[in-house]
């Protein structure tokens, strides 16, 4: 497996550009398959491995998907006809569930492998399935494959358990072609939900209320391809800003929407960072040792669970004791065992981590097991004294494109090393 080798102890400094949002691009790429007419031109699309896998799934289903430039994707779905998503691809990424909503809405039938992704806790597919059943679909799970069928989906009113982001996204896609009106209560409110609604409406769909707890979707017959720019990746931006903070550096992220990071920036300020916001930039300076602050993850607009591990890397070096409560994914703290190899003092009790800050971390071999936990290990390695080797770089690649190049551009001593036989995504 590929690994990152980091010589820590350098304060990061400079400006870095952020990619488009993975969690926005994935559902928008799937939704592009709704259009039997025209083509969709999507810009600011990141080339994460999950994105590449979803593009290949659409190709195998009959759509034309091609890169027009490094970050511009063209999708023509007129000939979309396949209803069986390739098993080996669908099982690798969580975003494959969006193909289920697409195929049910467009073709009335779907077979999609039970999705994979990071092992950070339960992300129940039954939320999605119950939603599809409420829309009139017949579903069953057999041999690791979700089978679904419907003559035509029918609008309905339903409550989304736990304000599930994935369920909200999937039902928005499916309901866009359903007969009548669908009302989603307790809907997720993330910026990526709003971005999908903007794209669907540009296609000719009628989606109202995105960004609030109640979303209404009036089904339409024939959406058409359109032009859309994916919003910036707030999670990558937050990771890069935290990299600056954990190394006591001075980092500016460009091409970001500051409001999407509001709770993170507030916590950084509480920890002692100096934060400056521009129209599309955020600058974070950490002039001294950070102060311990308590964190509780919540669905948007609360503190994002996908930035909790990176924040813990900062708190591991803070002055004082921090309490971090994880309310979204019950297994998210797995990475803390690896942080302990670097000298972090963290005690996990069920959904709570007690982080006792230490004055210094020291380099050691560690292993990434998921995207955000892996990023946390990289950040800790940047601050640690000596050499840190982070294996399992492929996990990190699923959520970050060229992370080592961006960090090196800020002054980090980091390089990617490939084992013999490893293949990089193109």
C-alpha positions in Angstrom: 0.0 0.0 0.0 1.0 3.6 -0.5 2.2 5.6 2.4 3.0 9.1 3.5 6.4 9.8 5.0 6.5 13.0 7.1 9.4 14.8 8.7 7.4 16.7 11.3 8.0 19.9 13.4 7.7 22.5 10.6 5.1 25.3 10.9 3.0 25.5 7.7 2.7 28.8 6.0 1.2 30.1 2.7 -1.9 30.0 0.6 -3.6 26.9 -0.8 -6.6 26.3 -3.1 -9.4 24.0 -2.2 -11.0 21.4 -4.5 -14.7 21.0 -5.3 -16.8 19.1 -2.7 -16.7 15.3 -3.0 -19.9 15.1 -1.0 -21.6 17.5 -3.4 -20.1 16.1 -6.6 -21.1 12.5 -5.9 -24.9 13.0 -5.7 -24.8 15.6 -8.5 -23.0 13.2 -10.8 -25.6 10.5 -10.0 -28.5 13.0 -10.5 -27.0 13.9 -14.0 -28.3 10.4 -15.0 -31.9 11.7 -14.6 -31.7 13.7 -17.8 -32.6 11.8 -21.0 -32.1 15.0 -23.0 -29.1 17.3 -23.3 -25.8 17.1 -21.4 -24.6 18.2 -18.1 -21.3 20.1 -17.8 -20.1 20.0 -14.2 -17.1 22.2 -13.2 -15.0 22.2 -10.0 -15.3 18.4 -9.8 -12.5 16.8 -7.7 -10.7 13.6 -9.0 -11.0 11.6 -5.8 -11.1 7.9 -6.2 -14.8 7.7 -5.1 -15.6 10.1 -7.9 -13.7 8.1 -10.5 -15.5 4.9 -9.3 -19.0 6.5 -9.6 -18.2 7.8 -13.1 -17.3 4.3 -14.2 -20.5 3.0 -12.7 -22.5 5.4 -14.9 -20.5 4.4 -18.0 -21.2 0.8 -17.3 -24.9 1.7 -17.1 -24.8 3.3 -20.6 -24.1 6.9 -19.9 -21.3 8.9 -21.6 -19.0 10.3 -19.0 -15.8 12.1 -20.0 -13.4 14.6 -18.5 -13.3 17.9 -20.4 -10.4 19.2 -18.3 -8.8 18.4 -15.0 -11.9 19.4 -13.1 -14.7 19.6 -15.7 -17.0 16.6 -16.3 -19.4 16.1 -19.2 -22.3 13.6 -18.8 -24.8 12.5 -21.4 -27.3 10.1 -20.0 -29.7 9.6 -23.0 -28.7 6.0 -23.5 -28.7 5.1 -19.8 -30.3 1.6 -19.9 -28.5 -0.7 -17.5 -30.2 -1.4 -14.2 -27.4 -3.4 -12.5 -24.6 -1.4 -11.0 -21.2 -3.3 -11.3 -20.8 -5.1 -8.0 -17.0 -4.6 -7.6 -17.4 -0.8 -7.9 -20.7 -0.3 -6.1 -19.5 -2.1 -3.0 -16.5 0.2 -2.6 -18.2 3.5 -2.0 -21.0 4.8 0.0 -22.1 7.1 -2.8 -23.2 4.1 -4.8 -26.6 4.2 -3.0 -27.4 7.3 -5.0 -27.4 5.1 -8.1 -30.3 3.3 -6.5 -32.4 6.4 -6.4 -31.4 7.3 -10.0 -32.2 4.0 -11.5 -35.5 3.6 -9.7 -36.6 7.1 -10.9 -35.3 6.8 -14.4 -35.9 3.1 -15.3 -38.2 1.8 -12.5 -35.7 -1.0 -11.6 -32.3 -1.2 -9.9 -29.8 -3.7 -8.5 -27.0 -2.2 -6.5 -24.5 -3.9 -4.2 -24.7 -3.1 -0.5 -22.4 0.0 -0.3 -19.0 0.1 1.3 -17.0 3.1 2.4 -15.3 3.9 5.7 -15.9 1.6 8.7 -16.8 4.4 11.1 -20.1 3.1 12.3 -23.6 2.3 11.2 -25.0 4.2 8.3 -28.2 2.3 7.8 -29.3 1.6 4.3 -32.7 0.8 5.7 -33.4 4.5 6.0 -33.0 4.7 2.2 -35.0 1.6 1.6 -37.9 2.7 3.8 -37.9 6.0 1.9 -38.1 4.2 -1.5 -40.9 1.9 -0.1 -42.8 5.0 0.9 -42.4 6.3 -2.7 -44.0 3.1 -3.9 -41.0 0.8 -4.7 -40.8 -2.9 -3.9 -37.4 -3.7 -2.4 -35.5 -6.7 -1.1 -31.9 -7.4 0.0 -30.4 -10.7 -1.4 -26.8 -11.9 -1.5 -25.4 -8.5 -0.7 -27.4 -6.7 -3.4 -30.3 -4.3 -3.0 -33.1 -5.1 -5.6 -35.8 -2.4 -6.2 -38.6 -2.0 -8.6 -41.5 0.4 -9.2 -43.8 1.2 -12.2 -43.4 4.9 -11.3 -42.5 6.4 -8.0 -45.3 8.4 -6.3 -44.9 11.5 -4.1 -45.4 11.1 -0.4 -44.7 12.7 3.0 -42.1 11.1 5.1 -39.9 11.7 8.1 -36.1 11.1 7.8 -34.6 9.4 10.8 -31.6 11.2 12.3 -31.7 13.8 9.6 -29.7 11.4 7.5 -27.6 13.2 4.9 -27.4 10.2 2.5 -31.2 9.5 2.8 -32.1 13.1 2.2 -29.9 13.2 -0.9 -31.1 9.9 -2.3 -34.8 10.7 -1.9 -34.3 14.1 -3.5 -32.9 12.4 -6.6 -35.6 9.8 -6.7 -38.5 12.2 -6.0 -37.5 14.5 -8.8 -39.1 12.1 -11.3 -41.9 10.9 -9.0 -45.5 11.5 -9.7 -46.9 14.3 -7.4 -45.2 16.1 -4.5 -42.8 14.6 -1.9 -42.3 16.2 1.4 -39.2 15.3 3.4 -39.4 16.2 7.1 -36.3 16.3 9.4 -34.2 16.6 6.2 -30.5 17.1 6.4 -29.4 20.8 6.0 -25.8 20.5 4.8 -24.6 22.9 2.1 -24.2 19.9 -0.2 -28.0 19.3 0.0 -28.5 22.9 -1.1 -26.0 22.4 -4.0 -27.8 19.3 -5.2 -31.2 21.2 -5.1 -29.6 24.1 -7.1 -28.5 21.6 -9.8 -31.8 19.7 -9.9 -33.7 23.0 -10.3 -31.4 24.0 -13.1 -32.3 20.7 -14.8 -36.0 21.6 -14.6 -36.9 19.9 -11.3 -38.9 21.7 -8.6 -37.2 21.5 -5.2 -38.0 24.0 -2.4 -36.7 24.3 1.1 -33.2 22.8 0.7 -31.1 24.0 3.6 -34.1 23.8 6.0 -35.6 20.8 7.9 -38.5 20.5 5.4 -37.9 19.9 1.6 -40.6 19.8 -1.0 -40.1 18.1 -4.3 -42.6 18.4 -7.2 -41.9 15.5 -9.6 -41.3 16.3 -13.3 -41.2 14.2 -16.4 -38.2 15.3 -18.4 -35.3 17.1 -16.7 -32.5 18.2 -19.1 -28.8 18.4 -18.8 -27.4 21.7 -17.6 -24.3 23.6 -16.5 -23.3 23.6 -12.8 -20.3 24.5 -10.7 -19.8 22.2 -7.6 -19.3 24.1 -4.3 -15.9 24.1 -2.6 -15.1 21.2 -0.3 -15.6 22.6 3.2 -14.1 19.4 4.7 -10.8 19.7 2.7 -10.7 23.4 3.6 -11.2 22.6 7.3 -8.5 20.0 7.2 -6.0 22.4 5.6 -6.8 25.1 8.1 -6.4 22.6 11.0 -3.0 21.6 9.5 -1.9 25.1 9.8 -3.2 25.4 13.4 -1.7 22.1 14.6 1.7 23.1 13.3 1.3 26.6 14.9 1.6 28.1 11.4 -0.2 30.6 9.2 -2.4 29.1 6.4 -4.8 30.8 4.0 -7.3 28.6 2.1 -8.6 30.1 -1.1 -11.8 29.3 -3.0 -13.8 28.5 0.2 -17.2 29.6 1.4 -16.5 30.7 5.0 -20.1 30.4 6.2 -19.9 26.6 5.5 -17.2 26.4 8.2 -18.8 28.6 10.8 -18.7 26.2 13.8 -15.2 25.0 13.0 -13.9 28.6 12.8 -15.5 29.5 16.1 -13.9 26.5 17.8 -10.5 27.4 16.4 -10.9 30.9 17.8 -11.8 29.5 21.2 -8.6 27.3 20.9 -6.5 30.5 20.5 -6.3 30.8 16.7 -6.5 34.1 14.9 -9.1 33.8 12.1 -9.5 36.2 9.2 -12.3 35.8 6.7 -12.5 37.2 3.2 -15.2 36.8 0.5 -13.7 33.4 -0.6 -10.7 33.0 1.7 -10.1 32.0 5.3 -6.8 32.6 7.1 -5.9 30.8 10.3 -2.8 31.7 12.5 -2.0 29.8 15.6 0.6 32.0 17.5 1.2 29.6 20.4 0.1 26.4 22.0 -3.6 25.8 21.5 -6.0 25.8 24.4 -8.3 22.8 25.1 -11.9 23.2 23.9 -14.8 20.8 24.1 -16.4 19.5 20.9 -19.8 17.8 20.2 -20.5 16.7 16.7 -23.9 17.4 15.2 -25.5 17.4 11.8 -25.1 20.8 10.0 -24.9 23.5 11.2 -23.3 21.8 14.2 -19.6 20.7 14.3 -19.1 18.3 11.4 -18.2 14.7 12.3 -15.9 14.6 9.3 -13.6 17.2 10.9 -13.7 15.7 14.4 -10.6 13.5 14.0 -8.5 16.4 12.6 -9.7 18.6 15.5 -8.6 15.9 18.0 -5.1 16.0 16.5 -5.0 19.7 17.4 -6.5 19.0 20.9 -3.9 16.3 21.5 -1.3 19.1 21.6 -3.5 21.6 23.5 -3.0 23.0 27.0 -5.6 21.4 29.1 -8.2 18.6 28.9 -10.9 18.5 26.1 -14.1 16.5 26.0 -15.1 15.4 22.5 -18.5 13.8 22.1 -19.3 12.0 18.8 -23.1 11.8 18.2 -23.1 10.8 14.6 -20.9 7.7 14.1 -20.3 5.3 17.0 -17.0 3.9 15.7 -15.4 7.2 14.7 -12.8 7.1 17.4 -10.8 4.1 16.0 -8.0 6.4 14.8 -7.2 7.4 18.4 -5.3 4.2 19.0 -3.0 5.2 16.2 -2.6 8.7 17.6 -1.5 7.1 20.9 1.5 5.7 19.0 2.6 9.3 18.4 2.3 10.0 22.1 -1.3 11.4 22.3 -3.1 10.9 25.6 -6.7 10.0 24.7 -9.2 7.9 26.6 -12.3 6.8 24.8 -15.5 5.9 26.7 -18.3 4.9 24.3 -19.2 8.1 22.4 -16.8 10.3 24.3 -13.1 10.9 24.0 -11.2 12.6 26.8 -8.2 14.3 25.3 -5.4 15.4 27.7 -3.1 17.6 25.8 0.6 16.9 25.7 3.5 19.3 25.0 4.9 17.2 22.2 4.1 14.3 19.8 6.9 12.1 18.4 7.0 10.4 15.0 6.1 6.7 14.7 4.6 4.3 12.1 0.8 4.5 12.0 -1.9 3.2 9.8 -5.0 4.9 8.3 -8.2 3.0 8.3 -10.6 5.6 7.0 -10.6 9.0 5.2 -10.8 11.5 8.0 -9.0 9.4 10.6 -6.2 9.1 8.1 -6.1 12.8 7.6 -5.9 13.3 11.4 -2.8 11.0 11.4 -1.2 13.1 8.7 -1.9 16.3 10.6 -0.5 14.8 13.8 2.6 13.7 11.9 3.1 17.2 10.6 3.3 18.5 14.2 5.3 15.5 15.7 9.0 15.6 16.2 10.9 13.1 14.0 9.5 10.9 11.2 6.0 9.6 10.9 5.0 7.0 8.3 1.2 6.8 7.6 0.3 3.7 5.7 -3.1 3.1 4.1 -2.8 6.3 1.9 -5.5 4.8 -0.4 -8.1 5.5 2.3 -7.1 9.2 2.4 -7.1 9.4 -1.4 -10.9 8.7 -1.3 -11.4 12.2 0.2 -8.4 14.2 -0.7 -6.7 14.7 -4.1 -3.0 15.4 -4.0 -3.0 16.1 -0.3 0.8 15.6 0.0 1.4 18.1 -2.8 -0.8 20.8 -1.2 0.9 20.3 2.2 4.3 20.4 0.6 3.4 23.7 -1.0 2.8 25.1 2.5 6.2 24.0 3.6 5.6 20.5 4.9 8.3 17.8 4.5 6.0 15.1 3.2 6.3 12.6 0.4 4.2 9.8 -1.0 5.9 6.4 -1.4 4.4 3.6 -3.5 5.0 0.0 -2.8 5.9 -2.2 -5.8 2.8 -3.1 -7.7 0.7 -0.2 -6.4 -1.4 1.7 -9.0 -2.3 5.3 -8.7 -5.7 6.5 -9.9 -5.6 8.7 -13.0 
